[in-house]
């Protein structure tokens, strides 16, 4: 992926090495209980603040995360993230302009170990996530190593796909899609909540593909092998692949993000057509 000469976004908030203040009150749950709620919410594709309503207020313990003592560690990777974020800004600013709307770029928060967001406290095990309550994407850069070693998805474009997917959730939030889905999920059965979550996640995959299409059309960012890297990443983090690896069998009714084949299909649709219209997973007969 051609990125080294690209513009870097200013919307990066670097919290690596920062601690979570003792006594911070997050949605009324503390410690492992709060983290469990956040993990469940992220896994289900639901704003965790919805799950935190009505829980008695408690205080969170202080969680200290130390930065590596090596000067400049992860600086190159940080620059990469900043360029990819800038690329998403350029594409979505133009897309929203053509719709007669203004795009409000998200902030991307880099953290190490654990982070406090408007959706609660989350640890690195949650993986990258978007919090609709504060319009921020959260990313521990060590996830990219997990992506390579645990999921077998290496390459810079695989990493860019992850960022673009989370920004896709921000686009859904700005368009009001997230709110409508959350409202629907509050009124339906658990299995139907899962199905809505799958459509939400597959749409974010498609939006990531649409971003790549437009960015390559205007700035020629893709190199040989990049698309394969992205498709491999989409397949590797499918619910079926993850369930098979973690529990040995697959339960389709428990899918919240879609199978590997579904994620690949919608990412490819975005790559092919490069527009919002091609990403309407909610009215699609086939996922």
N, C-alpha and C positions, 0 to 999 in steps of 0.2 A: 504494500500500500504506500502510495506517495504522500507523505505527510510532513516531512522535515522542513519544507519551505513554507508550510501553511501558517496562517494567522492563528495565534493562540487566544482562546477566550479569556476574558477578565473575570468570568463568572465562576471562578474556582475558589473554594473555601478550604484551605488546608488545615485540618485539625489533627493531623498525625502527631502523636506524642502528647496530645492534650488529655486531661483527665475529665471524668464526668463528676461534677461537683457533688459533694456529700449533702444530702438533704434536698436534692432536687425532687420536686413533686411532679411525677409524670402519670397523669391519668388515674392516680389512686392505687397503683400496684407497684411493688418494689421487687428488686432482686430477680431471682430465677422465675418467680411468678409472672412478672412483667415481661421478661424476655420470652417466656413461653407464649404469652398472648401475642406478642409482636410476631414471633415466628409463625404462629397459626394464621395470623392475619395476612402476612406476606405470602404464605404458602397458598392460602385460599384466594388471593387476589383481592382481599377486602381491606379497606382502610382500617388499621388496627384501632383507631380512636373509636370506631363503632363498637368494637368488642370490649372497650374499656369503660363504657357507660355504666354507671350505677355501681361501680366497684368501690368499696371503702378506701379512703385516701390514706396512703402510707408514704414513707420516705425511702428514696433509693440510697443504697450505700455508695460510697465513693469508689469509682473504678479507675485505676490509674494505668495508663498505657504508655510504655516507654518507647521512644524512637531509637532506632539503631544508632550506635555511636559513630558509624562511618559517615564522614561528611559527604553530602550530596547524594546519599542513597536514594534510589528511585526517582531522581530528578529527570532522567531521560523518559521514564515511563509517565511521570507527571506531565511532561511536555507533550507527549503523545496524546494523553487524555485531553489536555487543553486544546490541542489542534482538532481532534475529533469533535469535541463539544462545539468549537467554533464552526466547524463544517455543518453541524446540525443547525446551528443558529442561522447560518446563511440560507440554508435550504428552507427552513420553516418560516423564516421572516418573509421570503419571497412567496412561498405558498400561501401564507395568510394574507399577504398584500393583494394577491390576485383574487382572494375571496372578499376583499374589502374590510379585512380585519387586521388588528395589530397583534403580532406575536410577542408574548412576554417570555423571554428566555429563562430557563430554570438555572438555579445555582447547583453546581456539582460539588459535593462535600467529600473530600478525601479523609479517611480516618484509619486508625489502626487499632484492632482489637475490639473496641466497642464504641458506640456513638449515641448521643442523645439527639433525638429529632422530635418534631411536633407530633409524630405518631408513636412516640415512646422510645425506650432504650433498646438498642439492637446490637447484637454481637456479630462478629465476622462470619459466623456460621450461617447467618441468614442469607448471605450473599448480597450482591448489589440490589438496591431497592429504591423505589420512588415513593416519597411521602406527599400525597396530594394536599395535606394540611399546610405545608410550608413551601410547596413548589420546589422541592429540592431532591436531587438524585444523590444517593449515598453509596460510596464505593471504597472498599478496602483493596488496595492495589494487589495484595497477596492473593486475591481471588483469581487473578490471571494465571498465577502459578498452579492453582487448583484446577483451573480450566484446562491447562495443558496436561498435568499429571493425573488428575482424577477422572477427567472426562475425555481425555485424548483429543482435545480441540486446541491445537496450537496455531500461532500466526497472528500478526497484528490486525488483520481484518476480522478474525474471530473475536478479538478484544473490542474492536470498533463496533461489531454487531451487538455486543452486550450493552455498550453505552447507548447506542442508537435505540435499542429496545426500551431501555428505561426512559429515554427522552420521548419515545413513542407514548408511554404512559402519561407524560406531561402534556403532550398534544391532545390525548383523549380527555384529560382533565380540563384543558382550556376550551375544548369543544363541547363540554358538558356531558360527554359520554360516561365518564367515571361516576358522576353523581347519579345518573339515571340507572346505571347498572347496580350501584350500591343500594339504591332505593328498591329496585326489583329483588335483589338478594335478600333484603330484610323481610320479604313477604312470601317467599317460596320455600320449598323443601330443601334439605341439605344437598340432595343429588342435583336439583335444578340450580342451586347456587354454584355448584361445581361446574355445571355446563355453561353458565353465564361467565364464570371465571375463565374457562377455556376460550370462549369467544373473545373475551377481553385480551387475553394474552396472545392469541393468534393474530388479533388485529395489531397489537404492538409489534409482533414479528413482521407483519406486512408493512407497517410504517417504517420499520428499520430498513427494509428492502427498498421502499420508495425513497427514503433519504439517500441510500447508496446510489440508486439510479440517477437522481437529480445531481448529486455531488459529482459523480463521474461524468455526467453530461456537460457540466459547466467547468469542472476543474480537473477532470481526468485523473482521479485519485486511485483507480483500480489498476493493479498489475496482474500478470499471469499467476493464476493459482489463488487469487484473493477470494473469488466467488466460491470456490471449493472449500476454502477455510471457513467462510461464513455458513455455508450449508452444512458442513460437518459439525460446527458448533450447535446449530439449530437442532440437528438430529441427536447429538450427544446428550442434550439436556431435555429431551422429551420425557414425559411422565413414564412412558412404558420402559424406556431404558433405565431410568432412575429406580423405578419400582423393582425391576428385574434384578438390578445390582444390589439394592438394599434389603429386599425381602424375599427375593427368589421367584416371585410370581407377579402377574400383572392384574390390576383391578381397574378396568376402564371407567367404572362409575366414580372412582376416586380421583380421576384426572382433574387437575386444576389449571394446567398449562397447555395440555395437548400432547399427543404422541409425537415421536420424532418425525414421522412421515407428515403429520399435519403441520408441524412447525416449519419443516422444509418447504412444503407446498405454499404456505402463505408468505414466507420470506421470498420465495421465487416469484410469486405474483407481484409483490411490491417491486422487486428488482426488474421485472419485465415491463410493467406499466408505469411505475413511478408516480402514481397519483392516489389521492384519498379515495376516489370512487372504487378503485380496485380492491380496497381494503375493508369492504363492508361485510365483516364476518357475521354480523347479527341478522342479516337477511339472506345469508347464503344457505342453500339447501344442503350443500356438501361442505364439510370442514376438512 
